[in-house]
């Protein structure tokens, strides 16, 4: 897979739409219309700012369920994702937190979204939700049964987690691609808002020279050039918010400033 085939540009920037709490989660405010409205506003600000793709996450649903989410979450996310897909002309992806790749895939297939993100795809990790085991075998088989071409972006050495036993990021990345049949891998820092190390990026890119490797956290105006000198694209959430605070709305001007920097990197 080539990211350029999906996003139509080199080094794509994917902006994150962090959904407000959904029905069934402890902080749900009682109005799905309000959730959709905020999602649409953030999505439009991201697209107007020049991003090449959108990733929708149920970020407000803390504390996250470790594996399967409830049908109310799937239904609510499908309502939002379907509307966003209708509203924008860039690829839309789905991430069902903490790690329900099958739900994400079902939503994406039903709503004509283009890709999913799965936080623990192969192996096992100790997280704030406890032990989470990768379910690549179920996700890939579901994709086959649905006869869909939704792409799978798999996290490697994912944030807010530690592997059950030591494995290098490069080893996990190889398994995600060669044995888990993921289409791309994502590298993050230790926590939301923290970037991966340059050394980790280089190690993974060395073993997967022909596979898309994206940075999935901590990208900002100061480090985007150095990170994208190695990585093939970036998923950005926190930096694009007002004052760089994750609980704030998307700031279109911050999006434009970073995207313009990447345009110069692409030679545009």
C-alpha positions in Angstrom: 0.0 0.0 0.0 1.1 3.6 -0.7 -0.3 6.4 1.3 -0.3 8.6 -1.8 -2.8 6.2 -3.4 -5.2 6.9 -0.6 -4.5 10.5 0.4 -3.3 11.8 -3.1 -0.3 13.5 -1.6 3.2 12.7 -0.3 3.6 12.9 3.5 -0.2 13.2 4.3 -1.4 15.1 7.4 -4.4 13.4 9.1 -6.3 15.5 11.6 -8.1 14.0 14.5 -11.8 14.7 15.4 -12.1 13.9 19.1 -15.7 13.2 19.8 -17.5 14.4 22.9 -18.7 11.7 25.2 -21.2 9.4 23.4 -24.3 7.7 24.7 -23.5 5.1 27.3 -20.3 6.7 28.5 -20.2 8.3 32.0 -19.8 11.9 30.8 -22.4 11.8 28.0 -24.3 15.1 28.0 -27.6 13.8 26.7 -27.5 15.1 23.1 -26.1 13.2 20.2 -26.9 16.3 18.0 -24.4 18.3 20.2 -21.8 15.6 19.6 -22.3 15.7 15.9 -22.3 19.5 15.8 -18.9 19.7 17.5 -17.5 17.0 15.3 -18.7 18.8 12.1 -17.2 22.1 13.3 -13.8 20.5 14.1 -13.9 18.5 10.8 -14.5 21.6 8.8 -11.8 23.5 10.6 -9.3 20.7 9.9 -10.3 20.5 6.2 -10.3 24.2 5.7 -6.8 24.3 7.3 -5.6 21.8 4.6 -5.4 18.4 6.2 -5.3 15.4 3.8 -7.4 13.1 6.0 -9.6 12.8 9.1 -9.5 10.3 11.9 -12.6 10.1 14.2 -12.1 8.8 17.7 -14.5 8.4 20.7 -12.0 10.3 22.8 -14.6 11.5 25.3 -15.7 8.0 26.4 -13.3 7.7 29.3 -12.7 5.4 31.1 -12.4 3.3 28.0 -13.5 -0.3 27.7 -10.5 -2.5 27.1 -11.9 -4.6 24.2 -15.4 -4.6 22.9 -17.6 -1.5 23.1 -21.3 -1.6 23.4 -23.8 -1.4 20.5 -24.7 2.2 21.6 -21.2 3.3 20.9 -21.1 1.6 17.5 -24.5 3.1 16.5 -23.5 6.6 17.7 -20.2 6.6 16.0 -21.7 5.3 12.8 -24.2 8.3 12.8 -21.3 10.8 13.2 -18.9 9.1 10.8 -21.5 8.8 8.0 -22.2 12.5 8.2 -18.5 13.4 8.1 -17.9 11.2 5.1 -20.7 13.0 3.3 -19.4 16.4 4.2 -15.7 16.2 3.2 -13.7 15.0 0.2 -10.7 13.7 2.1 -10.4 10.1 3.4 -12.0 9.5 6.8 -10.8 6.9 9.3 -12.2 5.4 12.5 -10.6 4.5 15.8 -12.8 2.9 18.5 -11.0 3.3 21.8 -9.6 1.6 23.5 -9.1 -1.2 21.1 -12.2 -2.4 19.3 -10.8 -2.9 15.8 -13.8 -5.0 14.7 -16.2 -2.2 15.6 -14.1 0.3 13.9 -14.0 -1.8 10.8 -17.8 -2.4 10.8 -18.4 1.4 11.1 -15.9 2.2 8.4 -17.4 -0.4 6.0 -21.0 0.7 6.6 -20.1 4.5 6.3 -17.8 4.4 3.3 -14.8 5.4 5.5 -11.3 4.6 4.2 -9.2 3.3 7.1 -9.2 2.3 10.7 -6.6 2.7 13.5 -6.1 -0.1 16.0 -4.1 0.6 19.1 -3.1 -2.9 20.1 -3.1 -5.0 16.9 -0.6 -7.8 17.6 0.9 -9.1 20.8 -0.3 -8.0 24.2 0.0 -4.8 26.2 -0.5 -3.7 29.8 -2.6 -0.5 29.7 -4.6 1.7 32.0 -7.5 -0.6 31.1 -5.5 -3.7 32.1 -4.3 -6.4 29.7 -5.2 -5.9 26.0 -4.5 -8.6 23.5 -4.2 -8.0 19.8 -6.9 -9.3 17.6 -5.5 -9.0 14.1 -6.8 -12.4 13.3 -10.4 -11.4 13.9 -10.1 -8.0 12.2 -8.6 -9.3 9.0 -11.2 -12.1 8.8 -14.0 -9.6 9.3 -12.6 -7.5 6.5 -12.7 -10.5 4.2 -16.2 -11.4 5.2 -17.4 -7.8 4.6 -15.7 -7.7 1.2 -14.3 -4.3 2.1 -11.0 -2.6 1.2 -10.8 -0.5 4.3 -7.2 -0.1 5.3 -5.8 -1.1 8.7 -3.3 1.2 10.4 -1.8 -0.6 13.3 -0.1 1.1 16.3 3.3 -0.2 17.4 4.6 0.4 20.9 1.4 2.3 21.4 1.1 5.2 23.9 -0.4 4.7 27.4 0.8 1.1 27.3 3.7 -1.2 27.8 4.3 -4.6 26.1 3.6 -7.7 28.3 7.2 -8.8 27.5 9.9 -6.8 25.9 9.8 -6.7 22.1 11.4 -3.9 20.1 9.1 -1.6 18.1 10.8 -3.0 14.9 9.9 -6.6 15.8 6.3 -5.6 16.6 6.0 -3.7 13.4 7.3 -6.6 11.3 4.7 -8.9 13.0 1.9 -6.3 12.4 2.7 -6.3 8.6 3.9 -9.8 7.8 1.7 -11.8 10.2 -1.1 -9.4 11.0 -1.5 -8.1 7.4 -1.9 -4.5 8.4 -1.5 -1.9 5.7 0.5 0.7 7.7 2.0 1.1 11.1 1.8 4.0 13.6 4.4 5.1 16.1 3.7 7.2 19.2 5.4 8.6 22.3 4.6 7.3 25.7 1.6 9.5 26.2 -0.9 11.7 24.3 1.0 14.8 23.0 4.4 13.1 23.1 6.3 12.2 19.9 8.1 8.9 19.3 11.9 9.0 19.3 13.8 9.6 16.1 15.7 6.3 16.8 12.5 4.3 17.0 11.3 5.8 13.8 14.6 5.0 12.0 14.6 1.4 13.3 11.1 0.7 12.1 11.5 2.4 8.8 14.7 0.4 8.3 12.9 -3.0 8.6 9.9 -1.8 6.7 11.3 0.4 3.9 8.3 -0.2 1.6 5.5 0.1 4.2 3.9 3.3 5.3 5.1 4.4 8.8 3.2 7.2 10.4 3.8 9.3 13.5 0.7 9.1 15.7 1.3 11.6 18.5 3.3 14.6 19.5 3.7 16.3 16.1 3.9 20.1 16.3 5.2 23.0 14.3 8.7 22.7 15.7 9.3 19.0 15.1 7.1 18.2 12.0 10.0 18.6 9.5 12.4 16.3 11.5 9.8 13.6 12.0 8.5 13.6 8.4 12.1 13.4 7.2 11.8 9.8 8.2 8.1 9.0 8.6 5.6 8.8 5.7 2.8 10.8 7.3 1.4 12.1 10.6 -1.8 11.9 12.6 -2.2 15.1 14.6 -4.7 15.8 17.4 -3.5 17.9 20.3 -1.4 20.5 18.4 -4.4 21.4 16.2 -6.5 22.5 19.1 -6.8 26.1 20.5 -3.6 26.8 22.5 -2.6 23.2 21.9 -5.0 22.0 24.6 -6.7 18.7 23.7 -10.1 19.6 25.3 -10.5 22.7 23.1 -11.9 23.1 19.6 -9.8 22.8 16.5 -7.9 26.1 15.6 -7.9 26.4 11.8 -5.0 28.8 11.9 -2.8 26.3 13.8 -3.8 23.7 11.2 -2.8 26.1 8.3 0.5 27.0 9.8 1.6 23.4 10.2 0.2 22.3 6.8 2.0 25.2 5.1 5.3 24.0 6.6 4.6 20.5 5.3 3.8 21.9 1.8 7.3 23.4 1.8 8.7 20.0 2.7 6.8 18.5 -0.3 8.2 21.3 -2.5 4.8 22.8 -3.2 
